[in-house]
């Protein structure tokens, strides 16, 4: 029983250390989250421009055929 209690205490101590690290270094995780948000925004923006470029190319092809 003592072994089981020691194992639970060790796991709880490890969790406590992780939470203390996150609490004292929360700004690092904020920068990571902010960078990821900008990354997603940049991907979305490039995808929109690519779709717009495809549409413009299709219109140019149609106009070239009609002329």
HULINPE-V530641 format. One record per residue. N is the residue number from 0. RES is the residue in three letters. PSI is psi in degrees with one decimal (999 if undefined). Layout:
n=N res=RES psi=PSI
n=N res=RES psi=PSI
This chain:
n=0 res=UNK psi=-36.2
n=1 res=UNK psi=-35.7
n=2 res=UNK psi=-42.9
n=3 res=UNK psi=-42.5
n=4 res=UNK psi=-41.4
n=5 res=UNK psi=-37.4
n=6 res=UNK psi=-43.0
n=7 res=UNK psi=-42.1
n=8 res=UNK psi=-40.0
n=9 res=UNK psi=-42.6
n=10 res=UNK psi=-43.3
n=11 res=UNK psi=-38.2
n=12 res=UNK psi=-40.5
n=13 res=UNK psi=-43.3
n=14 res=UNK psi=-41.1
n=15 res=UNK psi=-41.5
n=16 res=UNK psi=-40.8
n=17 res=UNK psi=-45.1
n=18 res=UNK psi=-38.2
n=19 res=UNK psi=-39.2
n=20 res=UNK psi=-45.6
n=21 res=UNK psi=-39.6
n=22 res=UNK psi=-38.8
n=23 res=UNK psi=-17.0
n=24 res=UNK psi=34.1
n=25 res=UNK psi=-26.8
n=26 res=UNK psi=-30.5
n=27 res=UNK psi=-45.2
n=28 res=UNK psi=-30.2
n=29 res=UNK psi=-42.6
n=30 res=UNK psi=-40.2
n=31 res=UNK psi=-45.3
n=32 res=UNK psi=-41.8
n=33 res=UNK psi=-42.8
n=34 res=UNK psi=-39.2
n=35 res=UNK psi=-38.3
n=36 res=UNK psi=-44.2
n=37 res=UNK psi=-37.2
n=38 res=UNK psi=-46.5
n=39 res=UNK psi=-40.2
n=40 res=UNK psi=-41.8
n=41 res=UNK psi=-41.7
n=42 res=UNK psi=-42.6
n=43 res=UNK psi=-42.4
n=44 res=UNK psi=-43.6
n=45 res=UNK psi=-37.6
n=46 res=UNK psi=-39.7
n=47 res=UNK psi=-42.7
n=48 res=UNK psi=-36.7
n=49 res=UNK psi=-42.1
n=50 res=UNK psi=-40.9
n=51 res=UNK psi=-40.1
n=52 res=UNK psi=-38.0
n=53 res=UNK psi=-44.3
n=54 res=UNK psi=-42.7
n=55 res=UNK psi=-40.6
n=56 res=UNK psi=-40.6
n=57 res=UNK psi=-41.4
n=58 res=UNK psi=-41.2
n=59 res=UNK psi=-40.7
n=60 res=UNK psi=-43.3
n=61 res=UNK psi=-41.6
n=62 res=UNK psi=-36.5
n=63 res=UNK psi=-35.1
n=64 res=UNK psi=-40.5
n=65 res=UNK psi=-27.5
n=66 res=UNK psi=999
